[in-house]
Amino acid sequence: MEHVAIRPPILYFGTPVVLLSTENEDGSANLAPMSSAWALGQVVVLGLGPGGQTARNLRSRPELVINLPAPGQWRAVERLAPLTGADPVPPHKTWARFERDKFGAAGLRPEPSVLVRPPRVAGCPLQLEARAEAVRPDAAGDFVIVEARVLRVHADPRIVVGDTQHVDPAAWRPLVYNFRHYFTLGPELGASFRTETPGRAARPPRPEGPTARPEPAGEAAQERGRPAR
């Protein structure tokens, strides 16, 4: 079927939701949901609105925690969505209302961090203590790009592979923001050849479709659990 040309008003094509905790000028905590986050090694790149409280905090107090909520916490995330920690409310956020205690408003509980001042969000399976190494405008000046160096990762032991340093991809289920709707992951399709997860060595994917080569009879039978004849 031929594609059609469209101009979606948003391009949120499915990225994990994160809750950013930062420190306000008076020492209190700000908490903000966002989904424009991705990792490069041990650096997480964040895209923020320039007039929000989170960007304001990081310009002068670069410590933060990148909390990744579980799918079951989506309602708490949504309770945060119409709130702002900026007072007065910025002109570009006329839809928002000021809230000083965002943890309380969302029904979430703070817990102390180890290396940074902002608190972690209790109950989030992954919590990344970090420090913003760069806070700069994007090329058009419409957003703020933050490069946050991860200092420590706290993981729920239920999503860790045994006594290793690896997150179990079969156990970890991120909350995904997909065109302004909340989703999570489906069943695993396969593993990358670069996987380092213990016991999860990747196998080359089998070709699909009419150009796929037929399997050798013995391999096909063994795959079905029957002896080859």
URWONOR-V371828 format. One record per helix or strand. SS is the DSSP state (hx for helix, st for strand). FROM is the first residue (numbers start at 1). TO is the last residue. Records with the same first field share a line. If there is no record, write none. Layout:
BEGIN
SS->FROM-TO, FROM-TO
END
This chain:
BEGIN
st->13-16, 18-23, 29-34, 37-40, 43-49, 63-68, 70-70, 83-84, 97-98, 110-111, 120-121, 126-137, 143-155, 160-160, 167-167, 174-174, 176-178, 181-183
hx->53-60, 71-81, 91-93, 102-106, 157-159, 217-223
END
